[in-house]
Every structure is written in structure tokens, then in C-alpha cells.
């Protein structure tokens, strides 16, 4: 019973996950990676379908939670129970996007296993806050920041979440 978190890192590599979707508890593709995984699944996709439809397809194939990263547009959470939420990004100055996805995943995992209130929505909010710190620095890893600062940013994101009709 180990929960697997898969961060695709590229369109090419993301498609390779299709045979293993039923083993993935958390999947964090960007929009292009989401489309590639959905296409590689071998299942038909609705014409004109969008993010929520592709995420629903992956959930139907066994992924418990799909976290679609959308850069400055935040993250779409498609949960295993069929609900979807949008969590916004923070309006920060971007210096370098390298490492942003990795920092988001690290923040989500940190919040799921040790910080926060235990909800996936808060964990993603926390991950967004960590990623926003990362993209403000020239390097791939942000400078040390206070836990209180990350939590304050996460609460700002969390308070602006909204449900999406599916």
C-alpha cells in the first residue's frame, strides 16, 4: 500500500506512464503532458475535450488524483471522487521556471505527510507556495524561506480555491 506520486517531467516520458496508471495515487502533469498520457492510454477522448475531460479519463483508468499544473494559471485538482477544484497561483515575479514542478511536488508531499491540515487542497496550496518561491530565484532551488512565510502563502492560495463543475 505505498502511494505513488508521478511527476512526468516531459511529454515523451509522460506517455510511458499509461500502462501503470492504476498504480498512481498522485499525478502532476502540465497540460501538454496530460494530453499525451490521455492519448497514450488507448481510450477514446471526447472531441473538443479539455483538461477536466482528460483528467476524468485518467481517473477512470485508476489514477486517484490528477494535479494539472498550469503555470501562472495555477493547478486543477481532479480528485478520485469526481470533484474538481481550481487553485490559483500567486502573482509573483518570475526569474526562472526550472525546478518549479519539482518544488510543487515536494511541497505537496511535505504537506500531505507532515504539515497542514491533511487535505489535498491545502497540500496543493502549500506546493504552489513552494513553487512560487522557486520561480523567483535565478537558481533551480529557492533560497531558504521561513515555514511561516510558506504557510501564509499557502493559506492565501487555499482561501481562493474554487469548485469546478464537471
Secondary structure, DSSP 8 states (H G I E B T S, - for coil): ----EE---SHHHHHTTGGGGGG-SEE--BHHHHHHHHHHT-S---TT--HHHHHHHHHHTT-SEEEEE-GGG-EEEE-TTS-EEEE-------S--TTHHHHHHHHHHHHHHTSTTS-HHHHHHHHHHHHHHHTTSSSSS-----HHHHHHHHHHHHHT-EEE--
